[in-house]
């Protein structure tokens, strides 16, 4: 899906990192292929995004090349205080060996792009994020869920206790499996899986798979 640049809600992508030449080339590619507005910044502060129309979807694309986790955490923390509903953080140039699960969980990172990712993979992932979904590997999602140290009982944080089957479906959603994958793994029909997910959303008060994944990371041991 391409976006209409005349639309008031036209998405904007902030590409943040010290390599401005690389980022400007990246911005040209995104603007051409996905029809979005891009702004390149060497660093990012709250003021950089505070004046933009709050209804606009903003993707905060942070360059992780040779940047410490603490530095990224500080940047994400500062920006999340002003734009919680329409700001989608994503990380690129990530070293596959970096341990960034805490960043993903704490700041609700929507996407991760690794140093070896191809142009096609990057564009597909960015479009996925703009469409409101996540671009995270199953490994990252799994480790986010398993690393959660919350001792809370999931049933205490749902309007109605989840059934055993619903908890199982939710765990698989949190691992990044599609409805078809879940149906195959649990030997259920896709319609039954969709019904279980609907009940999970209703009981937990979430509206999409990202929120369901974060809910599972917080409350589902």
matplotlib code that plots the C-alpha trace (Angstrom):
import matplotlib.pyplot as plt

x = [0.0, 1.4, 0.5, -1.0, 1.3, -1.6, -3.2, -2.9, -1.8, 1.0, 3.7, 7.0, 10.2, 13.0, 16.3, 18.6, 22.3, 25.7, 26.2, 24.1, 25.3, 24.2, 20.9, 20.1, 20.5, 18.3, 15.7, 15.6, 15.0, 12.2, 10.5, 10.6, 9.5, 7.1, 5.9, 6.7, 8.3, 11.8, 13.9, 17.5, 19.0, 22.4, 20.7, 17.1, 15.5, 11.9, 11.7, 12.4, 9.0, 6.9, 5.8, 4.6, 0.9, 0.1, -2.1, 0.7, 2.3, 6.0, 8.6, 11.7, 14.5, 17.6, 21.0, 22.6, 26.0, 28.6, 26.1, 25.9, 22.6, 22.5, 22.7, 19.8, 17.8, 18.2, 17.0, 14.0, 13.1, 13.1, 10.9, 8.4, 7.2, 5.6, 4.3, 3.1, 0.3, 1.7, 5.5, 6.8, 10.5, 12.6, 16.3, 18.6, 22.2, 21.8, 24.6, 23.0, 25.1, 23.8, 21.4, 18.6, 15.6, 15.2, 15.1, 12.4, 10.3, 10.7, 10.2, 7.8, 10.2, 8.2, 11.1, 14.7, 16.9, 20.2, 23.5, 23.2, 19.6, 19.0, 17.3, 14.2, 14.0, 14.4, 11.6, 9.3, 9.9, 9.3, 6.1, 5.0, 5.7, 3.8, 0.9, 0.8, 2.4, 5.7, 9.0, 10.7, 12.2, 10.7, 13.9, 13.6, 9.9, 10.5, 13.3, 11.3, 8.5, 10.9, 13.0, 10.1, 10.5, 7.0, 5.6, 2.0, -0.6, -2.0, -5.6, -5.3, -4.7, -7.6, -11.2, -12.0, -9.4, -7.9, -8.5, -5.6, -6.1, -6.2, -3.0, -1.3, -2.5, -1.3, 2.1, 2.4, 1.2, 4.0, 6.5, 5.5, 3.5, 0.8, -2.7, -2.1, 1.1, -0.7, -3.5, -1.0, 0.9, -2.1, -4.1, -6.9, -8.8, -7.8, -11.3, -10.9, -7.6, -9.1, -11.9, -9.4, -7.4, -10.6, -11.4, -7.8, -8.0, -11.3, -10.2, -6.9, -8.1, -5.6, -6.4, -3.5, -0.7, 2.0, -0.1, -0.9, 2.8, 3.7, 0.8, 2.1, 5.7, 4.3, 1.8, 2.1, 4.8]
y = [0.0, 3.4, 6.6, 9.7, 12.6, 15.0, 13.3, 15.2, 11.9, 11.3, 9.3, 10.8, 8.8, 10.3, 8.6, 9.3, 8.7, 10.4, 9.1, 11.7, 10.8, 7.2, 8.3, 10.8, 8.1, 5.9, 8.6, 9.0, 5.3, 5.3, 8.4, 6.9, 3.4, 3.9, 7.5, 8.8, 11.9, 11.5, 13.7, 13.0, 14.0, 13.5, 13.2, 13.5, 15.4, 15.7, 19.1, 17.5, 15.7, 17.8, 20.3, 17.8, 17.2, 14.6, 12.5, 11.8, 8.4, 8.8, 6.0, 6.7, 4.8, 4.8, 3.8, 1.3, 1.1, 1.3, 2.9, 1.7, 0.2, 2.9, 5.6, 4.2, 3.6, 7.3, 8.5, 6.2, 7.1, 10.8, 10.6, 8.1, 10.7, 12.8, 10.5, 7.2, 6.3, 7.5, 7.1, 3.7, 3.1, 0.9, 0.1, -0.5, -1.5, -3.8, -6.3, -9.8, -10.4, -7.5, -8.2, -5.7, -7.6, -5.1, -2.2, -4.0, -4.7, -1.5, 0.9, -1.2, -1.3, -2.1, -3.3, -4.4, -4.4, -6.1, -5.1, -7.9, -7.3, -6.6, -3.6, -5.7, -7.0, -3.5, -2.0, -4.9, -4.4, -0.7, -1.1, -3.6, -1.1, 1.6, -0.7, -1.0, -4.4, -5.6, -6.5, -8.6, -12.0, -14.9, -15.2, -11.6, -12.0, -15.3, -13.9, -10.8, -13.0, -15.4, -12.7, -11.0, -11.2, -10.2, -12.5, -11.3, -13.9, -13.3, -14.0, -11.0, -8.7, -9.9, -9.0, -12.7, -15.5, -16.8, -20.5, -22.9, -22.9, -19.1, -18.8, -21.3, -19.3, -16.1, -17.5, -18.5, -15.0, -13.5, -15.8, -14.2, -17.0, -16.2, -17.5, -20.2, -21.3, -21.4, -23.5, -26.0, -26.2, -26.7, -28.7, -26.3, -24.6, -21.0, -19.9, -21.4, -19.7, -16.4, -16.9, -17.6, -14.5, -12.4, -13.7, -13.0, -9.4, -8.9, -10.3, -8.5, -5.2, -5.1, -4.3, -5.8, -8.4, -6.0, -5.1, -8.8, -9.6, -6.9, -8.0, -11.6, -10.4, -8.6, -11.0, -14.5, -16.6]
z = [0.0, -1.0, 0.9, -0.6, 0.0, -0.1, 2.9, 6.3, 7.9, 5.4, 7.3, 8.2, 8.9, 11.0, 10.1, 13.1, 13.1, 12.5, 9.0, 7.2, 3.7, 4.1, 5.7, 2.9, 0.3, 2.5, 2.7, -1.1, -1.5, 1.1, -0.4, -3.9, -3.1, -0.2, -0.8, 2.7, 3.9, 5.4, 7.7, 8.4, 11.8, 13.4, 16.7, 18.0, 20.8, 21.9, 20.2, 16.8, 16.9, 19.2, 16.7, 14.1, 13.7, 16.4, 14.1, 11.7, 11.9, 12.7, 12.4, 14.4, 12.6, 14.7, 13.3, 15.7, 14.0, 16.8, 19.2, 22.8, 24.1, 26.8, 24.2, 22.2, 25.4, 26.3, 22.9, 22.8, 26.4, 25.6, 22.6, 23.9, 26.5, 23.8, 21.1, 22.5, 20.0, 16.7, 17.2, 15.9, 16.9, 14.7, 14.7, 11.7, 11.2, 14.1, 14.8, 15.0, 18.1, 20.1, 23.0, 22.5, 23.8, 26.7, 24.3, 22.2, 25.2, 27.1, 24.2, 22.1, 19.1, 16.0, 13.8, 13.7, 10.6, 10.6, 8.9, 6.4, 5.4, 1.7, 0.2, -0.6, 3.0, 4.4, 2.2, 2.9, 6.7, 6.5, 4.7, 7.3, 10.1, 8.2, 7.9, 11.7, 12.1, 13.5, 11.8, 14.4, 14.2, 16.1, 18.2, 19.4, 20.2, 22.0, 24.1, 25.0, 26.3, 28.1, 29.6, 31.3, 35.0, 36.0, 38.6, 38.0, 37.2, 33.8, 35.0, 37.3, 34.4, 32.1, 32.4, 32.2, 32.8, 29.6, 28.8, 28.5, 24.7, 24.6, 26.5, 24.1, 21.1, 22.7, 23.3, 19.7, 18.6, 20.8, 19.0, 15.7, 14.2, 11.7, 12.1, 9.5, 11.3, 14.6, 13.0, 11.6, 14.9, 17.1, 14.5, 14.5, 11.7, 10.8, 11.8, 15.2, 15.7, 14.6, 17.2, 20.0, 19.1, 19.1, 22.6, 23.8, 22.5, 24.2, 27.5, 27.7, 26.2, 23.3, 19.7, 17.7, 17.7, 18.9, 22.0, 22.5, 22.4, 24.9, 27.2, 27.0, 27.9, 30.9, 32.3, 30.7, 32.2]

ax = plt.figure().add_subplot(projection="3d")
ax.plot(x, y, z, "-o")
ax.set_aspect("equal")
plt.show()
